[in-house]
Amino acid sequence: MNKTRKLLALSLMTIMPLGLSACGGSADTGLEADPKTSEILDVRTPAEFAEGHLEGAKNIDFNDANFKTEVQKLDPKGSYVLYCRSGNRAGKALSVMKEMGFEHLANLGSLDSAHHATGKEIVK
């Protein structure tokens, strides 16, 4: 049983950076938004963002009361990939953005997974 759990964990660690756990859509990437060409949204807190984020990422804190107000400033026809610490907040943010009319979105999961999916460096 322990070997099975280790194998599952290794499989997930391999799949997650590829973005295969994100929303489906595009034939090329399996995502509704291309990680290589989309705008990158980091939905963590400003403190988390300051500790390290993807180069070029825009920080819009999902837990902030102004989240929707900040998202409304974005082009709803644009293409966006989101990440957070584990993918949980990014998934919730993606759902909110879909409700707001955004269509081209993908949850890349964690910072590390987003780094692998986009090829962008982690900067401070």
Summary of the structure (lengths in Angstrom):
residues: 124
radius of gyration: 14.4
end to end distance: 40.2
largest distance: 49.3
contacts: 387
relative contact order: 0.22
helix: 39%
strand: 19%
